[in-house]
Amino acid sequence: MTWRAFLLGLLLSAILNWSDIYGGMARMWGRMTESSFSTACVFSLVVLTLGVNTLIKLVKKSAALRQAELMLVWCMLLVAGTVTTTGLHRFWLPMLAAPPYLAQRPEIVWRETALAAVPNTLVLSKDPKSVAARYFYEGGRAETGVPWRQWLTPVSHWAFFFIAFYVGVLFMCAILRKQWVDKERLQFPLARVPLEFSEGSAGEDMLPLIFRNRAFVIGFLGAMGFRLLRDLPLLFGATSSWNPPLPLQDILQGTPLEPMRMVNVTMSWITLGFAFLVPVDVSLGIWSLYFFSRLELQTAAWTGSSYQAGSGWSQLLTWQQAGAYVAFTIGALYIGRRHFRDVLRKAFGRARDLDDSSEPIALSVAFWGLVICAVLSIAWLRIHQMLLLSAVAWFAVLMCIQLVHARLVSQSGVPDAWLPWDPADLLYGVTGGHVFGAAGTVIAHMQRRMLYSIPHGPAMMHCMRISEVFTKGRRLLVPVLVLVLIVSLAVSTWTYLHEAYRVGVLNFNDAAWSGVSNPRAAFDLAHQKIQRAGGGEFLWFPFGLGIGLTSVVMLLRSQLYWWPLHPIGLLASTGWYPDRMWLPFLAGWLIKVFISKFAGGSMLRQGRSFFIGLILAEGSVSGLAVVVRVLSKGTIPAF
């Protein structure tokens, strides 16, 4: 960990938060922060390793960027990517300006309920005639600029919560590191790729050590060539690359199997690579339990149940997944109970014999840091009129979700984790509608809709895994990541607001949903709960089914060594991404099983190197496509 790596990472983090909003959202030229395996990280690592390091070595080999420096940049970019676009800004600022902007519409019913209940400090305005809200959506204020005086209060209030909450997630991941990395030895496939690629980056060879592996070179160059081949139709006027879908939706439409709600799915080549890197029980669990969920929908349709309505977002599957989250959280905490006991003893000075010198942060500091962040977050909720017990329960549920998503990505390699079920509905339903109060109901739905994508826990957990390469200055990693969070939040907020008042959020990429429909849904749902007009009812059967299924599969896996299914598949069985993720996991599982049975361990190791090359090639070309699109101002088609 060096000053040059820190400054380089900070600069790239600021550029990423500017470019993804300026070029990706306001100009629709492409984004680099759509998943837990950030394209920005891959592209920067490849450019720094194969480009910058090669030039440095031509002058002085000893001055090349070392693995620890490259991994610091990777970690900083990974955390920076959790703030911009889908991680937060795609949903955050529209949630503050949409209430007054939408309130002028005649069909809006929540002007006197949800809008009246939300604290004044958490929205841009409550006036349906707000000029600031109108120009935020419609643009045209490039000359006069952003009305910062009106934005300062809501932005600063929300920023305080997000910083406290995200830093709390960081401390939680620091506590979990020893249990998940050293004791349970999770795979962390998303961390294995950059670690293996950067090994020996500052050696005598011009290229990293992995380029001595023929399988990696074939995978890297072959996948890059195949990607460019798929992009050839763009040169002949096509609007998209060649990647033919498996048309299951078209095939099943109008048949008795249509209630399974299969979609036309294309191959995600990066996900295929991760599916090969994880153990076969994990990949089998992902795709087989997805098909099990489709059979549940089919069975519900045959029995006439209304739970199956809404395809992958049906009440049956979303409430079942909520139950799976609860059961998996309890199971993960139970498995690590001895470690958590040691952390408590360390925090209270009763475990002086416990050595935590190799941790990125002292366990006692991590524990008390988490406690302080929890207190600050709960106090923030309470100050903004959420009931105290509700605030405690709401914070606990949000942390549970972060823990589960960190585990999901760390163990299964699923690069995209979204939240299809509604935690506000869970707490509201389980208490019979007596949990939040009016203001708390609105705040909970606003936060739920701001945090659709959950990259924060996975990103910070992978930083803790990568911290092992920092032989010097390891204890500086956490302060560095906190600084990256603050800088990223400032840069992305400044850029988003400037572009909003220049071109208008209605002209942003995906504005119809993220800018309008999403905030409207938050206030519609809050209105229903305040008025007791439906919504938020607790569905005990699918929720209990999720708890039961997850508990049984976890128990069988712990007691029967031959049990083939991993319960983590129940955490990724419904939603937009699982509908498109099962195919690469099925293909990756088949390839790995075939090689294991007919080729042996040596070929498995070569296959791992091949797929690492494939993952890096796909990520590199995707990053290059975004850079070229931004530099050409969108004149070159996306490839």
C-alpha positions in Angstrom: 0.0 0.0 0.0 1.7 3.1 -1.3 0.9 6.8 -1.8 1.0 6.5 -5.6 -1.5 3.6 -5.5 -3.8 5.5 -3.1 -3.7 8.7 -5.2 -4.2 6.7 -8.4 -7.2 4.8 -6.8 -8.7 8.0 -5.5 -8.4 9.7 -8.9 -9.9 6.8 -10.8 -12.7 6.5 -8.2 -13.6 10.2 -8.8 -13.4 9.7 -12.6 -15.7 6.7 -12.4 -18.3 8.5 -10.4 -18.3 11.4 -12.8 -18.2 9.4 -16.1 -20.8 6.8 -15.2 -23.4 9.5 -14.4 -22.3 11.9 -17.2 -21.8 9.3 -19.9 -23.9 6.4 -18.6 -27.0 8.0 -17.3 -27.3 11.5 -18.7 -25.9 10.6 -22.2 -26.8 6.8 -22.4 -23.3 5.8 -23.6 -22.8 2.9 -21.2 -22.0 2.3 -17.5 -19.2 0.4 -15.8 -20.9 -0.2 -12.4 -23.8 -2.6 -13.0 -22.7 -5.5 -10.8 -20.6 -6.7 -7.9 -17.9 -7.6 -10.5 -17.4 -4.1 -11.7 -16.4 -3.5 -15.3 -14.5 -0.5 -14.1 -12.3 -2.7 -11.9 -11.5 -5.2 -14.6 -10.8 -2.6 -17.3 -8.5 -0.6 -15.0 -6.7 -3.7 -13.8 -6.0 -4.9 -17.3 -4.9 -1.4 -18.5 -2.6 -0.9 -15.5 -1.1 -4.4 -15.7 -0.7 -4.8 -19.4 -0.4 -1.2 -20.5 1.0 1.1 -17.7 3.2 -1.6 -16.1 4.7 -2.6 -19.5 5.7 1.0 -20.2 7.2 1.4 -16.7 9.2 -1.8 -17.1 10.7 -0.5 -20.3 12.2 2.3 -18.3 12.8 0.7 -14.9 11.5 -2.7 -14.0 11.7 -2.1 -10.2 9.3 0.8 -10.5 6.4 -1.3 -11.8 3.1 -1.4 -9.9 3.1 -4.4 -7.5 0.2 -6.7 -6.8 -0.7 -5.0 -3.5 -0.8 -1.6 -5.3 -3.0 -3.0 -8.1 -5.3 -4.6 -5.5 -5.6 -1.4 -3.6 -6.8 0.4 -6.7 -9.2 -2.5 -7.4 -10.7 -2.3 -3.8 -11.1 1.5 -4.1 -12.9 1.2 -7.5 -15.0 -1.6 -6.2 -16.3 0.5 -3.3 -16.6 3.6 -5.4 -18.9 1.7 -7.8 -21.4 1.0 -5.0 -22.3 4.6 -4.9 -22.7 5.7 -8.5 -25.7 4.7 -10.7 -27.4 1.4 -9.8 -25.7 1.2 -6.4 -27.4 4.4 -5.2 -27.7 7.4 -7.4 -29.9 5.8 -10.0 -32.7 5.9 -7.4 -31.6 8.2 -4.6 -32.0 11.8 -5.9 -35.1 11.2 -7.9 -36.7 9.9 -4.7 -36.2 13.3 -3.2 -37.5 15.4 -6.1 -40.3 13.1 -7.4 -42.8 13.7 -4.6 -43.4 17.5 -5.4 -43.0 16.9 -9.1 -45.5 14.1 -9.3 -47.9 15.6 -6.7 -49.3 18.0 -9.3 -50.8 15.1 -11.3 -54.6 14.6 -10.7 -54.3 10.8 -10.2 -51.9 11.1 -7.3 -53.7 10.2 -4.1 -50.9 10.5 -1.5 -50.6 14.3 -1.3 -52.4 14.5 2.1 -51.0 11.2 3.4 -47.5 10.0 2.4 -46.2 13.4 1.2 -47.6 15.1 4.3 -46.1 12.5 6.6 -42.5 12.5 5.3 -40.2 15.0 7.2 -39.5 18.2 5.4 -35.8 17.6 5.6 -35.9 14.4 3.6 -37.5 15.7 0.3 -36.6 18.6 -1.9 -40.0 20.2 -1.3 -43.6 19.5 -0.6 -44.9 22.2 -2.9 -46.4 20.7 -6.2 -45.4 23.9 -7.9 -41.7 23.6 -6.9 -39.6 25.1 -9.6 -36.5 23.2 -8.4 -38.3 19.9 -8.8 -39.6 20.8 -12.2 -36.3 21.8 -13.6 -34.7 18.8 -12.0 -36.8 16.6 -14.2 -37.2 18.7 -17.3 -33.7 20.4 -17.4 -33.0 23.7 -19.2 -31.2 25.4 -16.3 -27.6 25.0 -17.6 -27.0 28.8 -17.2 -28.4 29.3 -13.7 -27.1 25.9 -12.4 -28.2 23.8 -9.5 -30.3 25.5 -6.7 -27.9 24.2 -4.1 -29.6 26.0 -1.2 -32.7 23.9 -1.7 -30.8 20.7 -2.2 -28.4 21.1 0.7 -30.7 20.0 3.5 -32.2 16.8 2.0 -28.9 15.7 0.5 -26.9 16.3 3.7 -29.5 14.5 5.9 -29.6 11.4 3.6 -25.8 11.5 3.1 -25.3 11.2 6.9 -27.4 8.1 7.0 -25.8 6.5 4.0 -22.3 7.1 5.3 -23.1 5.8 8.8 -24.9 2.7 7.3 -22.2 1.9 4.7 -19.4 2.2 7.2 -21.4 0.0 9.5 -21.5 -2.6 6.7 -17.8 -2.2 6.3 -17.2 -3.0 10.0 -19.5 -5.9 9.8 -17.5 -7.4 6.9 -14.3 -6.8 8.9 -15.8 -8.9 11.7 -16.9 -11.6 9.3 -13.5 -11.9 7.4 -11.8 -14.4 9.7 -14.9 -16.6 9.9 -15.6 -16.7 6.2 -12.1 -16.6 4.8 -10.0 -18.5 7.4 -12.5 -20.9 9.0 -15.2 -21.6 6.4 -12.8 -21.0 3.5 -15.4 -19.6 1.1 -14.3 -19.5 -2.5 -14.6 -15.7 -3.2 -14.5 -16.3 -7.0 -14.9 -12.6 -7.7 -11.7 -11.9 -5.7 -9.8 -14.9 -7.1 -9.8 -13.4 -10.7 -7.9 -10.2 -9.9 -5.6 -11.9 -7.3 -4.5 -14.6 -9.8 -4.2 -12.1 -12.7 -2.1 -9.6 -10.8 0.3 -12.1 -9.2 3.9 -11.4 -10.2 2.9 -8.1 -11.9 6.1 -6.4 -10.8 8.4 -9.4 -11.6 11.1 -9.6 -14.2 8.8 -10.7 -16.9 7.0 -8.0 -18.9 3.6 -9.7 -18.2 2.2 -11.2 -15.0 2.9 -14.9 -14.1 -0.5 -16.1 -15.3 0.5 -15.4 -18.9 2.9 -18.4 -18.6 -0.3 -20.6 -18.4 -1.3 -21.6 -21.9 -4.9 -22.3 -20.9 -5.3 -18.7 -19.6 -3.8 -17.2 -22.8 -6.2 -19.3 -24.9 -9.1 -18.3 -22.8 -8.2 -14.6 -22.7 -7.4 -14.2 -26.4 -10.0 -16.7 -27.6 -12.8 -15.0 -25.6 -11.7 -11.6 -26.7 -11.8 -12.8 -30.4 -15.2 -14.4 -29.9 -16.6 -11.2 -28.3 -15.4 -9.1 -31.2 -16.9 -11.7 -33.6 -20.2 -11.4 -31.9 -20.0 -7.7 -32.3 -19.5 -7.8 -36.1 -23.2 -7.3 -36.9 -22.8 -3.8 -35.5 -20.7 -2.9 -38.5 -23.5 -3.8 -40.8 -26.2 -1.8 -39.2 -27.4 -4.1 -36.5 -28.6 -2.6 -33.2 -27.1 -5.2 -31.0 -24.4 -7.9 -30.9 -25.0 -11.5 -31.9 -26.0 -13.5 -28.9 -29.0 -15.6 -29.8 -31.4 -16.3 -27.0 -32.9 -19.6 -25.8 -36.5 -18.7 -26.6 -38.2 -20.6 -23.7 -40.8 -17.9 -23.2 -41.8 -18.0 -26.9 -41.9 -21.8 -26.8 -44.0 -22.1 -23.7 -46.4 -19.3 -24.5 -50.0 -20.6 -24.9 -49.1 -24.0 -23.6 -50.1 -25.6 -20.2 -46.5 -24.8 -19.0 -46.8 -21.0 -19.6 -47.3 -20.4 -15.8 -43.7 -21.3 -15.2 -42.9 -17.8 -16.5 -39.6 -18.7 -18.2 -38.0 -15.9 -20.2 -36.0 -15.8 -23.4 -32.5 -16.1 -21.9 -29.1 -15.3 -23.5 -25.7 -16.6 -22.4 -23.9 -14.4 -19.9 -20.3 -15.4 -20.6 -18.9 -13.8 -17.4 -21.4 -15.6 -15.3 -20.5 -18.8 -17.1 -16.9 -18.3 -16.0 -17.9 -17.8 -12.4 -20.2 -20.8 -12.5 -17.1 -22.9 -13.4 -15.0 -21.4 -10.6 -17.4 -22.3 -7.8 -17.9 -25.8 -6.3 -20.3 -28.0 -8.1 -22.8 -28.2 -5.2 -23.1 -24.4 -5.4 -23.6 -24.2 -9.2 -26.1 -27.2 -9.0 -28.0 -25.4 -6.2 -28.3 -22.2 -8.3 -29.8 -23.7 -11.4 -31.7 -26.6 -10.0 -33.4 -24.6 -7.2 -34.3 -22.0 -9.8 -36.2 -24.8 -11.8 -37.7 -25.9 -8.5 -39.2 -22.3 -8.1 -40.6 -22.6 -11.7 -42.3 -25.9 -10.7 -43.8 -24.1 -7.6 -45.3 -21.5 -9.9 -46.7 -24.2 -12.2 -48.1 -26.1 -9.2 -49.7 -22.9 -7.8 -51.3 -22.2 -11.2 -52.7 -25.8 -11.4 -54.2 -25.4 -7.9 -55.7 -22.0 -8.7 -53.6 -20.1 -6.2 -53.4 -16.4 -6.7 -49.8 -16.5 -5.2 -48.3 -17.3 -8.6 -49.4 -14.0 -10.3 -46.6 -11.8 -11.3 -44.2 -14.5 -12.6 -40.8 -14.3 -10.9 -42.0 -11.4 -8.8 -45.0 -13.4 -7.6 -46.0 -13.3 -3.9 -45.2 -16.9 -3.7 -41.5 -16.6 -4.6 -40.8 -13.1 -3.1 -42.2 -14.1 0.3 -40.5 -17.4 0.1 -37.2 -15.7 -0.6 -37.8 -13.4 2.4 -38.1 -16.5 4.5 -35.0 -18.0 3.0 -33.0 -14.8 3.9 -34.2 -15.1 7.5 -33.3 -18.8 7.8 -29.9 -18.4 6.1 -29.0 -15.4 8.3 -29.8 -17.4 11.4 -27.8 -20.4 10.0 -24.8 -18.3 9.1 -24.7 -16.7 12.6 -25.1 -20.1 14.3 -22.2 -21.5 12.3 -20.0 -18.6 13.3 -21.1 -18.5 16.9 -17.7 -19.3 18.4 -16.0 -16.6 16.3 -18.6 -14.0 17.3 -18.1 -15.0 20.9 -14.4 -14.4 20.5 -15.1 -11.0 19.0 -17.3 -10.1 22.0 -14.6 -11.2 24.4 -12.0 -9.2 22.5 -14.3 -6.1 22.5 -14.6 -6.3 26.2 -10.9 -6.9 26.9 -11.3 -10.6 27.9 -9.5 -12.3 25.1 -6.0 -10.8 25.2 -4.6 -14.2 23.9 -6.7 -13.8 20.7 -4.3 -12.6 18.0 -6.0 -10.3 15.5 -2.8 -8.6 14.2 -3.4 -10.0 10.7 -6.9 -8.5 10.4 -7.4 -5.3 8.4 -8.8 -3.7 11.5 -8.6 -4.8 15.2 -11.7 -6.9 16.0 -12.5 -4.7 19.0 -12.4 -1.6 16.9 -14.6 -3.3 14.3 -17.1 -4.3 16.9 -17.4 -0.9 18.6 -17.3 0.8 15.2 -20.3 -1.3 14.2 -22.1 -0.4 17.4 -21.5 3.3 16.9 -22.7 3.1 13.3 -25.8 1.2 14.4 -26.5 3.8 17.1 -26.1 6.7 14.6 -28.3 5.0 12.0 -31.0 4.2 14.5 -30.8 7.7 16.0 -31.2 9.1 12.4 -34.3 7.1 11.9 -35.7 8.1 15.3 -35.0 11.8 14.7 -36.9 11.6 11.5 -39.9 10.3 13.4 -39.6 6.5 13.0 -40.6 4.7 16.2 -37.7 3.5 18.2 -38.4 -0.2 18.1 -39.2 0.1 14.4 -35.9 1.8 13.8 -34.0 -1.0 15.6 -35.9 -3.7 13.7 -35.5 -1.8 10.3 -31.8 -1.4 10.8 -31.4 -5.1 11.7 -33.3 -6.1 8.6 -31.2 -3.9 6.4 -28.0 -5.4 7.9 -29.4 -8.9 7.4 -29.9 -8.2 3.7 -26.3 -6.9 3.4 -25.0 -9.9 5.2 -26.9 -12.4 3.0 -25.9 -10.6 -0.3 -22.3 -10.6 0.8 -22.5 -14.3 1.5 -24.4 -15.0 -1.7 -21.8 -13.3 -3.9 -18.8 -14.5 -1.9 -19.8 -18.2 -2.1 -21.7 -18.5 -5.4 -20.0 -16.0 -7.6 -23.3 -14.5 -8.6 -22.2 -11.1 -9.9 -25.6 -9.4 -9.8 -27.6 -9.3 -6.5 -30.9 -7.4 -6.4 -33.6 -7.4 -3.8 -37.0 -8.7 -5.2 -38.8 -8.9 -1.9 -39.8 -5.9 0.2 -38.4 -5.7 3.8 -40.9 -2.9 4.6 -43.7 -5.3 3.8 -42.1 -7.9 6.0 -41.9 -5.8 9.1 -45.3 -4.2 8.4 -47.0 -7.5 7.9 -45.4 -9.4 10.7 -46.6 -6.7 13.2 -50.0 -6.4 11.8 -49.4 -2.8 10.6 -48.3 -1.3 13.9 -44.6 -1.0 13.3 -43.5 2.2 11.6 -46.0 5.1 12.1 -46.8 7.3 9.2 -43.4 9.0 8.8 -41.5 5.7 9.4 -43.6 4.0 6.7 -42.7 6.5 4.1 -39.0 6.5 5.1 -38.9 2.7 5.0 -40.4 2.5 1.5 -38.1 5.3 0.3 -35.0 3.5 1.6 -36.2 0.2 0.2 -36.6 1.7 -3.3 -33.2 3.5 -3.0 -31.4 0.2 -2.2 -32.8 -2.0 -5.0 -29.3 -3.2 -5.8 -27.2 -4.4 -3.0 -23.5 -4.2 -4.1 -22.2 -2.6 -0.8 -21.9 -5.8 1.4 -20.4 -7.9 -1.4 -17.9 -5.2 -2.4 -16.7 -4.6 1.2 -16.5 -8.3 1.9 -14.3 -8.8 -1.1 -12.1 -6.0 0.0 -11.6 -7.8 3.3 -10.7 -11.0 1.4 -8.2 -9.1 -0.8 -6.6 -7.4 2.2 -4.4 -10.4 2.7 -2.0 -9.1 0.0 -1.3 -5.9 1.9 1.7 -6.9 3.9 2.4 -3.3 4.9 -0.2 -0.7 5.8 -3.1 -3.2 6.1 -4.7 -1.3 8.9 -5.0 1.7 6.5 -7.4 -0.1 4.2 -10.6 0.7 6.2 -9.9 4.4 6.5 -9.1 4.5 2.8 -12.4 2.8 1.9 -14.3 5.2 4.1 -12.6 8.2 2.3 -13.5 6.6 -1.0 -17.2 6.4 0.0 -17.2 10.1 1.0 -15.5 11.3 -2.1 -17.6 9.1 -4.4 -20.8 10.3 -2.7 -19.7 13.9 -3.2 -18.6 13.6 -6.9 -21.6 11.5 -8.0 -24.1 13.8 -6.3 -22.5 16.9 -7.8 -22.4 15.3 -11.3 -26.0 14.0 -11.1 -27.5 17.3 -10.1 -25.5 19.3 -12.6 -26.6 16.9 -15.4 -30.2 16.9 -14.1 -30.6 20.6 -14.3 -28.8 20.6 -17.7 -30.7 17.9 -19.6 -33.4 16.8 -17.2 -33.8 13.5 -15.5 -36.7 12.6 -17.9 -34.0 12.4 -20.6 -31.8 10.1 -18.5 -31.3 6.5 -19.3 -34.1 4.4 -17.9 -35.8 7.5 -16.5 -39.4 6.1 -16.9 -38.7 3.6 -14.2 -35.8 4.8 -12.0 -36.8 8.4 -12.2 -40.6 8.3 -12.1 -42.2 4.8 -11.5 -39.9 3.8 -8.7 -40.4 6.8 -6.4 -44.1 6.9 -7.3 -44.3 3.2 -6.2 -42.7 4.0 -2.9 -45.2 6.7 -2.0 -48.1 4.7 -3.4 -47.2 1.8 -1.1 -46.7 4.1 1.9 -50.1 5.7 1.2 -51.8 2.3 1.2 -50.3 1.4 4.5 -51.1 4.7 6.1 -54.7 4.5 4.9 -54.9 0.8 5.7 -56.1 0.5 2.1 -54.5 -2.9 1.4 -50.9 -3.9 0.8 -48.3 -5.2 3.3 -50.4 -8.2 4.3 -48.2 -11.0 5.8 -48.3 -14.2 3.7 -47.4 -16.8 6.3 -47.4 -19.8 4.0 -44.8 -18.8 1.4 -42.7 -17.1 4.1 -42.8 -20.2 6.3 -42.1 -22.3 3.2 -38.9 -20.3 2.6 -37.8 -20.8 6.2 -38.6 -24.5 6.1 -37.0 -25.3 2.7 -33.8 -23.4 3.6 -33.5 -24.9 7.0 -34.0 -28.4 5.7 -31.4 -28.1 2.9 -28.9 -26.5 5.3 -29.5 -29.3 7.8 -29.2 -32.0 5.2 -26.0 -30.5 3.9 -24.4 -30.4 7.3 -25.4 -34.0 8.2 -25.0 -35.9 4.9 -21.7 -35.6 3.2 -23.1 -36.8 -0.2 -26.0 -34.2 -0.2 -25.6 -32.5 -3.7 -27.5 -29.2 -3.2 -26.3 -26.0 -1.6 -29.1 -23.9 0.0 -27.6 -20.7 -1.4 -29.7 -21.4 -4.5 -32.8 -20.5 -2.6 -31.4 -16.9 -2.1 -31.2 -16.5 -5.9 -34.2 -18.2 -7.2 -36.4 -15.2 -8.1 -36.1 -11.8 -9.7 -34.8 -10.2 -12.9 -31.3 -11.6 -12.7 -32.0 -15.2 -11.7 -34.3 -15.5 -14.7 -31.2 -14.9 -16.8 -28.6 -16.5 -14.7 -29.6 -20.1 -14.5 -28.4 -21.0 -18.0 -24.7 -20.1 -17.5 -24.8 -21.8 -14.1 -26.2 -24.9 -15.8 -23.6 -24.8 -18.5 -20.8 -24.2 -16.0 -21.9 -27.1 -13.9 -22.1 -29.4 -16.8 -18.7 -28.5 -18.1 -17.1 -28.9 -14.6 -18.8 -32.3 -13.9 -17.8 -33.6 -17.4 -14.1 -32.6 -16.8 -14.1 -34.0 -13.3 -15.4 -37.4 -14.5 -13.5 -37.8 -17.8 -10.3 -35.6 -17.5 -9.2 -35.3 -13.9 -7.6 -32.7 -11.7 -5.0 -31.4 -14.1 -7.6 -30.5 -16.6 -9.8 -28.9 -13.9 -6.9 -26.6 -13.0 -6.4 -25.7 -16.7 -10.1 -25.1 -17.0 -10.0 -22.7 -14.1 -7.2 -20.7 -15.8 -9.2 -20.7 -19.1 -12.3 -19.3 -17.5 -10.4 -16.6 -15.6 -9.1 -15.6 -19.0 -12.6 -15.6 -20.4 -13.9 -13.4 -17.5 -11.1 -10.9 -17.9 -11.5 -10.7 -21.7 -15.3 -10.1 -21.5 -14.8 -7.4 -18.8 -12.0 -5.7 -20.7 -13.9 -5.5 -23.9 -17.0 -4.2 -22.1 -14.9 -1.5 -20.4 -13.2 -0.6 -23.7 -16.7 -0.3 -25.3 -17.8 2.3 -22.7 -14.6 4.3 -23.0 -14.8 4.4 -26.8 -18.5 5.4 -26.6 -17.7 8.2 -24.1 -14.8 9.5 -26.1 -16.7 9.4 -29.4 -19.8 11.0 -27.7 -21.9 8.0 -28.6 -21.2 8.0 -32.3 -19.6 4.5 -32.2 -22.2 1.8 -31.5 -22.0 -0.1 -28.2 -20.0 -3.4 -28.7 
